[in-house]
């Protein structure tokens, strides 16, 4: 029964947080995977292999390298799942697309990797610009009984929001730990609770959370119990699995901790790894699964600089351009791409009916004698945001 349930990979409930556990990889193994992925896409022989077959092919090569040990020896579905997790990492960072095209980011990363250059800086650049939801993943709505979670109503840069939460707490003289991030920057809001989770909404929620913590109004265990009650209300029944609460709590803590390892790798945060003094979601072990990692986070000087850099730009999502500009979206995409490079666009290149639509994306135009420039540069990249 357990095996069949695993193969279906569906769920009637959702997690407590957004999912970024895949960022906590062994980077040396991940680099071998990225290099292999690039080699296979570049090969004429393997170019026709796609989909499930490609997933299995990549997974079996990882087994041959000794990078991965399959959980089952009688089929390769687990191997394919392992590949999907690695591909999620690459799609989020713009190293891969859903169509398996070789992106400019992938070419830059491979070139730097082969030359023994600074790949960490590239990961930092790509990571801080990572978007949820980006077009690199499916625009899937949340449906009970089908998928565990949907992010089509999200418009945030998750790593930037992680850093913002650390800054928000530290500015109030508070420590920011794994539970704090799970309950603020990475808390999942279902669409019926908040129809649009954008950065303006989330930053206000983060600030309110730490204001309450400053007043001693945060009880982690109570808040997580409230989350599981919310899930039960959504599905219409009480979660009957003996470890349902412990599993969901531990999984949430693991999502945060794995993400924090990536952030430390790119140099934007420091982590004081310790054992929590109070109740923590990370300590909810079950069966043979032990507790998750627990940390207290602070921003490095680079982290402070990268956060300010991120907040000085306006993130733009490709789907929103299409929704706002309708049939004129190709022209709008070209224009916004120029704005992202701080380029001036001649007035004759922007129709009058398009002018009042830019502010709905957060882009305020500066009218010059010869054209238009964006007051704040949009964070938009053609290949990533329209991939």
N, C-alpha and C positions, 0 to 999 in steps of 0.2 A: 504493500500500500504506500509506504513511504517513497519507494523508488518511482512509482507511477506519478505520485504527487510532484516529485522533483522534476520529472520529465515534462509535465504540463506547464510548469513555470508560470502559473497564474495565481492570483490571490484575491481574496474577497475583502481584504483590509489594506491599509496603507501604513507606511512608516511614519515616524514622528518628525523626521527631518528630510531635507533634500539630500540626494544621494551622490556623494563624491568619494566614497571609500577607494575607488579605483586609482586615485591619485597617490595613495600610499604604497607605491611600487618599489621594488628593488631597481634602482635606475640603471645599473649595469645590465641587468637582464632585459629591462625595457629598451635600452639602447640597441641590444642585439635584435630584439623583436622589430624595432623601427627600421633598422638596417635591412633585415630580412624582408620586411614588408616592401620597402623601396625596391629591393632587388627583384622581387617577384613581379611587381607592377611594371618594372622596366624590361622584363623578359618577354620576348615574343612567344616563347613556348607556353608560359603560364598565363598569358594575358586573357585567354578565354575561360579561365577557371574563376568562378565568382560564387557568391552566395554561400550556402551551407558547405559546399565542397571546398571553397577557399578557406573557410573557417577551420575545417578539419585539417586541411593541408598545412596551414600555418601552425596549428596546434601540435600536429605530429612532428613537425620540424623542431618545435620547442622541446618536445620529449626527447628527440634525438640529441639535442644539445645538452640535455640534462637540466634545463631550466624549469621543467614542469613535470610533475608526477601525477598521472591521471588517477582520479578517485575510483574509476571502474575500468576493468580490463576487458569487459565483454562488449562494450560499444564505445563510440567516440562522441557521444552527445555532450559529455562533460568537457571534452577537449574543445568542441565548438563554442561552448559557453565561456571557456577560458579566453578564447580568441575574442569573443564579443566584448569582454571586459577590457582587454587591451585596446581594442578598436575604439571603445568609448573614451579612453584616455586620449587617444590620438585625435579623435574627432573634436573633443572639447578644446584641445590645444591647436586645432587647425592643421594637424599633420596628416589628416586623412579626411576624406569626404564619404558620404553615403554611396557615391557612385564610383569609389575607388580610383579617383584621379590623383595624379601626383601634383600636390600643391606647391606653391612657391615656398611656403614655410617648411615643408618637408625637404625640398631641395636645399634650402639654407641650412637646415639642421644636419642633413647628411653630409654636406660639404664641410661644415664645422666639425662634426664628429670624426670624419675621416682624416681631417688635418690635425686632430688633437687639440682643437680650439675650445673656447669657452661656451660649452653647450648650456651651462647653468644660466647664463645671462639670457640666452634665447628662451629657455623654459620660463624664466621670470617674465620676459616681455610677453610671451604668449599667454601665460597664466593670468597675469593681471588684466589682460584684455578678454579673458574667457567669459562667455555669456551664457546665461540660462534665461530663456530657451534660445539656443542658436539654431539656425536652419540645418546644422550638421546632424541633428537628431529629428525624430518624427514628431510632427505636431499632433500629439495625441491627447485627447481629453480624458479626464478621469472618469472611469465607468466601473461601478461596483461589480465584482464578480469577473472582471476581465483583466485589468492591470492593477498593480498596486498603487501606482501614482501617476499623475499627469502634470505637465508643467506648461501647458499651452497658455496659461494666464500669467506666467512669470516673465518679468522684464528686468532682471538684475544681473550684475556681474558678481558671482558668488564670492570670489576671493577678495574682491575689493570690499564687499560687505563684511567679510570675516575680519579684515583689518580695521574697518570702521568700528566694529563692535569692541575690539581691543582698545582702540583709542577712546571710545565713548566711556568705557569703564575706567580706564586708567586716568582720564581727565577728572574723574570724580573721586580719585584716590582709592579705587577699588581694584582687587585682583579679578582677573578675567580667566575663568577656568573652562574646562570642557563642557560642563553642564550649562554655563552661561551662553556659550555659542549655540548649543543645541536648542536652547529656549529663546533665542533672539535672532541672530543673523541666519541660522540654518533651519529655523522652525518652519515646518510645512503648513501652509495655509490652503485648505481646500477651496475650490472656486466659489462654493456657496457661502464661505466665510468672508472671502475677499476676492472680488471678481478680477481685480488687477493688482498683482504684487509687483510694484515698481520700486525703484530705489528711494524715491521720496517717501513712500509709505513705510518701507522697511527701516530706513534710518530713523524715522520718528518712533517706530515701534522699539527699536534698539535703545534709543535715548530714554524712552519711557520705562523700559525694563530696568535699566541701570539706575534711574531715579528711584524706582521702587526698591531695588536692592540696597541703595544708600539709606533708605528709610527702614530697612530690615523687614520688608514685605515679601521677600522671595523665599519660598519653601520648595526646594527642588522636588522632593518626593510627592508632595501634594500636587504640584504642577504636572508631573508626569502621570500621576493617577488620573488627573483631569483629562489629559490627552487620551488615555486609553478609554475612558468613558465616552469621549467624543467619537472615537472610532467605533465603539459598540453602538452608539446612537445612529451612526451613519449606516451600518450594516443591518441594524435591527435585531441584533442578538448579542448575548454575552459571549466573549471569546472563551471557548471552553478548554483550549489547550492549557495543560497544567503550568507551563512556563511562558504563557503568552506575554504577560506583563514584563517579566525578566528579559525575555528575548528582544522585545521591542525597545526596551530601555538600553540594553547592552548594545544593540545594533546602532542606535542613535549615537551613543558615545563613541563607537568605533568609527562611524562616518566622520565625526569631528576630528578624532585623533589622527586618522589616516590623512585627512586633508591638511592638518597642522604639520605633518611630516614633510609634505610637499612644500608648504610655505617656509618651513625652516631650511629646506634644501636650497630654495632660491634666495634665501638670505633676508627675508622681510620680517620674520618674527624669531623670537627666542622662546624656548620652552623649558620651564622648570618641571621636570618629570618627578612626580611625587605620589603619595597615597593620600586620598581626600580625608579631611578631618571630619566631614559630615557625610550624610547620605549622598550618593552619586549614582547616576544612571550607569556609569562605567563599571560599577562593582556588582551589577546584577548578573552573576554567572548562572548557568543552567546546564544540567547534564554534564558532558565532558568539556563544555565551553567555559573557559575561565573569564575573568574580568577583562575589560578593554583598557587601553592605556589612558592615563589621566594626566593632564598638564595644566600649568598656570602660564598664561601667555603674556608677552609684551612685545611691542614693536621695536625693531632695530632702527637706527637712523635711516637705513635704506627703505625700511618699511614705511616710515613716516613720509619720506619723499615720494615713494610710489603711490601711497594713498592719496596724497595731495594732487599728484599728477593725474590719477584716475578720476578724482572728483572734479578736476578742471575741464574734463572732456564730457561731452554728451553722448551716451551710448545710444546707438540707433540699431534697430532690428529690421532685417530685410522684409519680413512679412508686414511690418507696420508701414513701410514705404508703399507697398502694393495697396494696402487697405486705404491709406490716406490719399494717394495720388491716382488711383484707378488706372485708366488706360495710359496716363502720362508717367507711370512708374519707371519705365526705362530711362526717360530723360531725367527724372528726379534722382535715380540711382547714380547716374553720371555726375549730376550736379553735386550731390552730397559727397560723392567720392572726391571731388575736387576740393570741397570745403574741408574735408578731413585732412587734406594736405596744406591747409591754410592758403589755398589758391583763390584768386578773385575770378568770378564768373562774369563775363560780359552781359550787360543788360539784355541784349538781343537774344541771348541763349536761354533766358528764363521767361516763359510766357506770363502774362498778367494774372491769369487765373491760378497759376502755381504759387505766386508770391504769398498770399495769405495762408497757405497750407503748411508752410515750413514750421511756424510756431507750434503747431499741434504735435510736432515731433520734438519740441524743445529747442529748435534752431531759430535764433533771433538773427535777422539779417542786418548788416550794416550797408547802407546805401552810399556808395562812393560816386564820384563823377562819371566813372566809366563802367561800373558794374556793382556786384554784390559780394560781400564776404560774410562769413559766419562770425558772430561776436565771440562764440566759444567753439572750438573745433569739435566736430562730431567724432566719436570713436566708431569708425566704419571702415571695413575692408572688403572689397568686392568678392574675393575668392572665399573668404571665411563666412561672410554674412549672407552670401547668395549661393553658397556651395551646395 
